[in-house]
Amino acid sequence: MPDLFDHHHPDLAATFRPSLPGADLEYRPGFIKPEVAKCWFDELMQEGAIEWRQDRIRMYGREVLIPRLNAWYGDARLDYSYSGIPMRARPWSGLLAEIRDRVEEGAGTRFTSVLINLYRDGNDSVAWHADDEPELGRQPVIASLSLGAEREFQMRHRRWRENGLATFKIALQSGSLLIMRGDTQRNWLHQVPKRSTRTVSEPRVNLTFRRICHFPA
């Protein structure tokens, strides 16, 4: 395994802070060295490394499969739900704990859980949403690590029409870390849109680390 802490390089150390009203956003395109990112990606994609599931949600009166695979890992007895889907945390593997520790160091925040999404190719996506579940608190810190294929990440202000705000777009590279803090989830939605498989033919693993602050009554 390459030394994941020996990652400092002039081309990899850049940090971008887009100026978006009502958002606190930080993007580090070279947070993890390419060889380490590939090593982690390959390990996570091995059969049995992650217990993937594909849930169903109700849309327009019928149940449909969500267009991606996911998994929920975290500290003991941590349950979570999003889009009405209940998730019971599976225990941290050695690799996931290693990745968590590195992300915690970069974000300066302790995380108790991670939602892992597998986008198998450009057909897989996630629609407009915010990570604003009550369990995450009023100003959650969401740290999103991307491994594998590059995908476009879009953000749209909840009142974009009346404020005349354009959709913010950024290409999330393998090994990059995107951190959303403060009122970002309150004011902005985000999505990963579908793309042609001619454009995106390879899989992407996205790990979104978060801290469960409390449980709704």
N, C-alpha and C positions, 0 to 999 in steps of 0.2 A: 504494500500500500504506500503510495507517495506520502510525503510529509504534508499533511493538510494545513499545518500552521505556517509552512514556508511558502506563502502564497503572494508575498509582496513583490510587485513588479510595476514599473511606471505605467504600463498600459492597462494593468488590472486594478489599480488603486483608485480609479476615478469614482466619485460619488456625485450623482445628479439629484438636485432638489427642484423639481418642476414647480413653478409658481401657479398654483391653482387656488382660487378663492374658497376658503372654508375647508382646506385640506392640508394635511401635513404628510408629504410623500417624499420618500428617499429611494433612489434606485442605484444599485451598485452592480454594474454589468460584469465585472470580473471578481466577484466576491470569492468564488472558488476557482482554483486553477483548472484549466481544461482537462488535464489528465486525472485529477481527483474527481471532477464532475462526471467524467465518463466511467470511472471505476464505480462510483456510487450508483450511477444509472444502471450499469450492467448488473450489479448485485441486486438492486431492487427489482429488476426485470426477470431475475431467475425464478424458475417455477417454485412456488411455495414460500418465497421470501416475504410476500405481502398477501394477506387474505382479502383479495379483491371481491367486491360485490357490485351488482348493478340493480339499483332500486327502481321502483315504479312511482310515478307521481300522476296526479289527476290533472288533466288539462282539457278544457272545453268539454267537460262531462265524460271523459273517458281516460282510462289509465294507459300511460305510455312509459316505456323504458327511458330513463335519463340517458342522454347521449355521451356517456363516459363511464368508467369504472371508478370506484372509490373505496377507501378504507379509513377507519378511525382508530388511532392509537393514542394512549395517554396514561396518566397516573391511575392508580387503582380506584375503582368505583366511580369513574367519571363517565357519566352519560351525557348525551348531547342530542340536539335535533336541529335540522334545517329543512326548510320546505316541507315541514310536517313529517320528515323521515327520522325515526328514532335511531340513535347510534349508541352502542355500548363499546366503550374503549377496550381495545385489546392491549396487552402489556407491551411496553417498549422492547424491541429487539436490540441487540448490541449495536447494529448499524444505525438504527433510528436514533438511539440515545447518543451516538457519536455525532450524527448530523445535528440533532437538537442542541448539543453542547456548543457546537460551532456557530449555529444561528443565534443562540442566546448571547454568545460573546459579541457577535456583530451588532445585534439589536440592543444590547444592554438591558435585556428583559428576561425574566424567568418565564418559561412556557410550560404548561401542564399537559398539552395535547397537540396533536397534528392531524389535520384532514388531508389525506393523500388522494389526488386525482390522477387517473391515467387517461390521457387523451391518445387514443390508439392511432389516429391519423386526423386529417383535416375534417372528416365527418363528425368527429366528437367536439363538443363545445359545452359552454355553460352560459345561460342567458343572464340578462341584466338582474343584478341583485346587490345587496349590501350584507356584509358580515356584522349584522346588528342584533343578533339574538340576545335576549335579556341575560343569559348566562355569561356573556362576555363583558358586561359592564357598560358604562356610559361612553367611555373613550378607549375602546380596545386597541391594543397593539397587535397588528396582523403582520407576520413576517412570511413572505412567500418566496420559496426557493424553487427555481426551475432547473430541470435536468432533461437532456435529450433535445428533441426538435424545438426550434425557435417558433414561438407563437405570438400573435398580436394580442395585446391586452388593451382594452378600451375602458375609458371612464367617462361618465356623463353626469353632470350636476342634476340633482332631483328637480330643480326648477330651471332647467336649461332653456326652455322655450322663452319664458318671460325675461330671463336674464341675458338671452342672446349668446350663450356660451357654447362653443364648439366642443365636439367630442375629442377628448384627449386620447392619443394612441401612442403605444410604445411597444417595441418588439422585445420580448423577454428572451434573452439568450440563455443557453445552457450555462449553469454556474452562476447565474445572476440572483441577486436578492432584492426584492421589492418590499419596503416597509411602509405600512400605512398606520398613522397615529392620530391622536387628537379627535377632532370632529369629522374626520374623513368619511366614516361609515354613515354618519348622520346626514351628511350633505351630498354625498356622491354614490352612484351605483357603478358597478363594473361588470365586465363580461369578457369571455374569450369566444369570439364568433367562429362559426364554421368557415372552412376554407376548402377549396378544391383539393382533392387528393393528388392532383398533378403538382400543386404548389406545396402541400404538406403531406408527405407520404410516410413519414417516420413518427414513432410515438414520442410523447412528452410526459414526464412525471413531474407533478407540481405538489410540493409539500407546503401547506399553509399552517404555520405554527400559531397557536393562540393560547390564552390563559383563561381558564374558567374561573370567574370571580365569585359567582354565587349561582344558586339554582332558583328558578321561578317557583313561586308558591303553588 
